[in-house]
Amino acid sequence: MRKRLQVEGFEFISDTDSEVIAHLIAFNRKHTGDLVAAVCASIAELHGAYAIAVMEEARPERIVVARNGAPLLLGIGDLCTAILPG
């Protein structure tokens, strides 16, 4: 996957699988025109456990999530500040 994406012009700055997934989604987003379709196409190629949450700058109110064998927890609420004893 990494080599195929490099041929397509993607540059990698780490050896993590997470970066491969991000580039794969970006590649599929470019070809499908839709974030949901891009995530679906991308996860069809993945093997093993993963849990991802994907957003795009143009529509920050939308989060596309997918998981396989790994837990995924999302929370919606107000940002809070922890108060630690002094």
Secondary structure, 3 states (H helix, E strand, C coil): CHHHHHHCCCCCCCCCHHHHHHHHHHHHHHHHCCHHHHHHHHHCCCCCCEEEEEEECCEEEEEEEEEEECCCCCCCCCCCCCCCCC
